[in-house]
Amino acid sequence: MDGVRPEQELCLRSARLIIATGSDARVPEIEGLAEVGYWTNREATTLSEIPDSIVILGGGPVGVELGQFLARFGTQVTIVQGADRLLPREDPAVGALVLDVLRENGIDVRLGAHAVRVTRDGPERVVHLEGGETVSGCELLVATGRAPRVADLGLETLGVEVDPAGLVVDERCRVTDGVWAVGDVTGVAVGLTELQAREQGLDVSTAHVKLAEAIARPWTYQEDPGELGLIADRARGVLVGAWAVAPLAGEWIHYAALAVKTETPLAVLRDTVAQFPTFTEAYLKGFEQL
């Protein structure tokens, strides 16, 4: 604004406030990490040159997506994952299917591996693992999770309890009177896994569809046809979760996300006609199992 110097504090007043500050990469405390330097998702998605090799710490959504992206551009990729499977927040079938795909892409995936120290060897960054093994790459990407950006916002003055996992909101994204939060700062996702649904005491029914056996659309792609999983609440007759590992899954999974969000009855979903040939047809095969 005219007349406002950068060092001056700008004060805005409002009866209503929306917090949409997003999230930051969680950076683990590993000896030598800060000294050798590393990428987060920001550097990896704004690069101008593809590295010859990279070590990725973390096998969650960010590590898996960026690992496959770089591998398909010719980078030799190594993923170091502390858990015994990829994508541990998802259904176990998802991690197993993705692991097969990554290894087919030539990615070296180390499960149950923990980085304890990072050093430099010439142009390469060397990650030392528990047990004495090492892996190295020209670049090092930290993809060990996201943390909601809530520090130093003064939310405590509004009576808002700051949870490290994200701001707690109600069904209308409200934090407290006059304050709402949206996006990564809430840490909220759509749907439940089968385990989460059962832990909540739901009477669960599940469906598992191998696309190659159920619909025609996957055969127009020269890739593994993939699979679809559905989780429903028998008592309410609605979908409560879904997952898909298949071509273009990031597009047609929105069908399930909308059904979960709106609690569309399974009877309505079963009676909905899908265009042929499309991946969405697979849902009809799954709904028949629920």
N, C-alpha and C positions, 0 to 999 in steps of 0.2 A: 504494500500500500504506500501511496505517496506520503512522505513525511515520517515514515516509520523506519528507524534504523534496525539492522539485523539483530543488534544486541538488546533491543527493547522487547519487553514482554507484551504480547498481544492478548487482550482479554475479551472473550466473547461470552455473551449471556444468552441462555435459552431455557425454556421450561422443559424441553425434551432433548434427549441426547442419544445418538446411535454410536456404539463403539464398533468400529470395523478396522481394527489395527492389524489384523492378520497374525502371522506367526513367523518365528525365526528358526533357523536350523539349530538343533541341539548338538553341541560340540562336546564330545567326551573328553575327560581328563586323561590323556595319554601322554606319557613322557616323550618329549621331542616334537610333538605335533605342531605346536605353534612355531617352533623354530624352523622346521622344514617347509612349512606352508601347505595350504590345502585349498581345495575348492568346496563350495557348497552348491546347492542346486542353482543358485544365481549365476555363478561363473560357468557352470556346465551348460546352461541354456542360453548363454550370451557369447559363447566362444566364437572365434573367427578362424581357428585352425583346429583340425582334428588331431588329437595326440596319438602317438604310436602305441602307447600302452597306458593303462590306468588301473589303480587299485581302488575299489569302492568299499568303504566301511559301512556296512548295513545292507540287509536284504529285505527291506520294507518296500513300499510303493515307489519311493524316490529312487532307491538304489537299483531296483529291478528295471524300472522304466528307462532310466538314464544308461544303465548298463547295456540293455538291448539296443537302444538308440546308437550308442557309440560303437558297439560291436558290429552293427550293420553298416557303419561307415568305415570299418576296417581297423578299429582300435582293438588291441589285445586287452581283454577285460578280465580282471580277477575280482570276485565279490567275496568279502569276508563277512560272514554272518554269525553272530554270537549264539543265536537260537539254533535248535536242531532242525529247523525248517524255514523256508522262505515265507514272507508275508504272515507272520504268526498271529496277527489279529483277524485273519480270515479263516474260512473253513479249511481244514487240513488238506482237502482235495485240491484246493486252489494252489497251495504251495507246491504240492507234488507235480501237478500239471505244468506249472510255470518253470519248475526246476528242469523238467525234461526239455522244454522249449529253449531255455537259456543254454543248456549244454549242447543242444543241436546247433545253436548259434555260435558255438566255439568258446563260450564263456566258462572260465574256471571258477566254479562255485565251491567255497569252503564253508561247510556248515559246522556249527559247534566250535567255531574258531574265534579266539579272542586276541585282539591286538594289545600288546603290553608296552611297546616302544616303537618309535619311528626315528629313522636316521636317514642320512643322505649318502649315496655312493655315486659321486660324479653327478650326472644329470638326473639320476633316478632317486626316487623316494623308496626306502626300504621299510616294510612293516614287519616287525618281529612279533611272532605269535607265541602264545603259551605252548610249551613243549619244545621250543627251539627252532621251529620252521620259520622261514621268511618268504615273503612275496614282495615284488617290487614293480614299479611302474614310473613312467615319466611324470604322471600326475597322480594326485591322491584326492579322492572325493569323499567327503564326510556326509553320509546319508543315514544317520542314526536316529532320525525322528525329528519332529517339529515341536516347538514350544510356543504357546500363545504369547503374543506380545502385550503384556499387561503391566510391566514394570514402570514405575515413575509416572503413572497416569493420574495419581491422586484419587483413585477410586475409593480408597478407604474413607475419604472425607464424605462420600455419599452413602456410607454404610454398606458398601459392596465388599463381600469377602472374596479376596483374590485367590482362586484355586490354581495351582501350578498346571493342572490338566486342562484348564480353560474355564471361562466364565460360565456359571450355571444359569441357564435360561429356562423359562417355562414354554408351554406349547405355542406361545405367541412371540417367542424370542425376547421376552422381557426379563431383565436382570433384577430390577426393582422399579418402584414408581418413577415414571418419567425417563427410565434408562433401558435401552434395548441393545442387544449385541448380535452381530451376524458374522458368518464366515469362520475362518480358522481360529479366531480368538475364542470361540466357544468350544472347539474340540468336538462338536456334535456331528455324527454321521447318520445316514439313513439306513434302517434295517438292522436285523439281528442275524448272527450265525445260529446254527442249530444248537450249539452248546449254550449260547447266551439265552436263547429262547427257552430251553429246558431249565436253565438256572432261574429263570423268572417264573417257573411253574406252569408254563404253557403246555397244553396237550398238543404236541407237535406232530405234523406229518411232513414227509419230505419227498422230493422227486429228483431224479438224476437222469438227465437225457444226454446220450451220446449222439451228437448232431449227425454224424456220418450215417447212423442207422435210422434217423428219424425224419430228416428233411433233405431237400435237394440242393438248397442254396450253397452249402459249403463246398460242393464239388466244382463250383465256378472259380474257386481260389486254389492256387497251388501251395496250400499250407495244410497243416493238421486241422481237420474240421473242428475239433474242440468239443467242449462239454458245457452243460448248463445245470445248475442246481437251484432248487426252490425250497423254501421253508414256509409252512403255513400253520396258522393257529386253528385247530379243528373246531374249537368252541365258537369262535366268532366267524369262521369261514372266510378268513382273509389271509392274504400273503403278508408275511412279516419279514422275509429276507430272501435274497437271491444272489447268485454269483454266476459268472460266465468267464470261461477261458476259451477264446475263439477269435477268428478274424472279425474286426470291427465291433468287438464286444463293448467298447467304450461308447458306441453309438446306440445300440439296441438295448443296453441294460437300463436305459432311461424308462423304458416301458414298465419294468419291474419297480423302479424307484418311485414312479408316479402311483402305481398300484398300492405300494406300501404306504406312501404318504397319505393317500386319499382313502385308504382302507376299502378299496373297491371289492365288493363281494366276489368270491371265486365263481359263483354262478354266472355273474356278468362277464368275468374274464373268459370263462369257457365258451360263452355264447358270442364272443367277439371274433369276427372273421379277419384273418391275416392275409395280406396279399401274397401271391405265389409268383416266383420263389423268393422268400425272404427269410432271414434268421428269426424273425419274430414268430414264425410258424412253430418254432421249437417250444415256445411257451404253451401252446395248445396241447402238445404232446405231454408236457410236464403237468399241466393242470389236470389231465386225465388220471394222473397217478395220485393226486392229492385228495 
